[in-house]
Amino acid sequence: MPVAGGLDMPVCSLSETALLPYVCLGAVLSFLCAVGIGANDLAANFAMVVGSGSLSLNSAIKYCAFFEVLGAALMGGKVTATITSGIFDDSLIQGNASLAIAGMTAASFAA
């Protein structure tokens, strides 16, 4: 049995064309998960501001959308750096992109 990175791990040998549906599915699931997490974070602030009459519903939606995108753009790189250096050891899948894609798709399904 082939090994990855000198460790006793099976190697996923799917071709790039076979992996494309998994990449697309993982991207869609990750996007939906991010939207759900963002909506949950904004719900408390949204309810308080609109409920008190400080902002109209349309204004609150515009402000929330702007700052959500701004936060993702400014802090997304730090989240990625944390995941690649502090949570997941990428040396386990180095040189085996198909195994990485399969693992990330599985993680998206789990979330």
N, C-alpha and C positions, 0 to 999 in steps of 0.2 A: 504494500500500500504506500503511495507517495506521501511524503511529509512536507509540512509548510514551515519554513524558517528554522529547520533543524529540530523542531519539536515533533512529538509523536501525535500529530493532528491530521485528520483527513483533508485532502485538497479538493475543493470544488472545481470541477472542470467544465463549467458551462461556457459556451461561446458568448461573445458580446451581443450578438443578435438575440440569443436566448435570454440574456439578462435585461434587455431593454424594457420589457413589460414590468419586471420587478423594480427597476429604477423609477419608472413612471408611477407605479403604484405606491412605492415608498415616498416619492415626492408629494403625491396627492394626500396620502395619509398624514405625513408630517405637516403639510400646510393646514389640513383640517384640525389637527391636534393643536397647532400654534394658534389658530383662530379661536378655538374653544378656550384655551388657557388665557388668551388676551381678553376675550369677552368676560370670562369669570373675574379677572382682575379689575376690569373696568366697571363691573355691575354695581358695586357698592358706591363708588364715587359718582357714577351716573345717577343712581337713584337719589342720592343725597342732594346733588346740585339741581336736578330737575324737580324733585319733590319740594324743595324749599322755594322754588321759583327764581333762583339766581340766574339760570340760563333756560332758554327755550329748549325743547327737545332737539330741534334741528341744529342749534348752536352747539349743544352738548355732543351730538354725533360728530360734527365737524372737528371740534377740539379733540375729542377722544381718538378719532381716526388719525389726525395729524400727529399727536403725541405717541400713539402706538407705533406708527411707522417710523417716527424719529427714534424712538427707543430701540426698535429692532435694528435700524440701520447703524446706530451708534454703539450699541452693546452686543450685537450679534457676533462680532469677532471675538470678544472676550468669552462669550459662552462657548464658542467653538474651541478656543484655546484651552478652556477648562476641561472640556470633554476629551480632547485629544491628549492632554498631558496629565490630567489629574484623575480621570474616571476610568478611562479605557486605555489599555496598553496596546498601542498599534503595532508593536513589534511582533505580536502574535499572528497578524495577518499580512505582514509585509510581503509584497511580491505575489499576492493572491487576491486580486481585485474581486473576483467572482465570489469568494468566501466573504469578503467585506460587504458586498452588496446584499448577499443573502442574509447576513447577520443584521444589517441595518433595516432591511425590509421586515424581518421578524420582530425587531425591536419596535418598529412603527405599528405593526399589528398588535403587539402587546400593550402599547400605550393606548 
